[in-house]
Amino acid sequence: MITVGAFEAKTKFSELLDRVAGGEEVIVTRHGKTVARIVPEGLPDAEAERKAREAKAAEILADIKRVREMLRAQGVHFTVDDIISARDEGRR
């Protein structure tokens, strides 16, 4: 799976279609957010769903990493205990 921005997808569409024809999935983003998936024709539904979940998980992980780096740049640091405490706050 590869991720490309909308402009790059437009300029390299033929190349991307060749990759999809070879079985690869292409995620197209705009301003860092996924707007489309190009998948090979005939991909089984279960496989397509699994790949969609993997793509979404990768997108979420990238968002988490961006936030972590932003916080580090601002000098904000959390310990594991801080994170667990925040998670458990309000739970019974």
C-alpha positions, 0 to 999 in steps of 0.5 A: 500500500502506498499513500500519495497526495491528490496532486501527485495522484493526478500527475502520476495517475497512469503509474498508479493504475499500473501499480494497482493492476499489479495488486497494490492498493493506493491511498489518496490524501488531501491535506493529510486526510484520506479521501480515496482508496484505489484497489484492484478490481475483484479484490474480495470484500473481506480482504478489502475491508482488512486492508481498509482497516489497516490503512485507517490504523496506519493513518491514526498512528501517523496522527498520534506520532504527529501529535507526539512530536508537536508536544515534544517540540513544545516541551510537553512530556507524559510518563506512562503513569500519566497516560494510564491515569488520564485513561482511567480517570472517571472509570469505576 
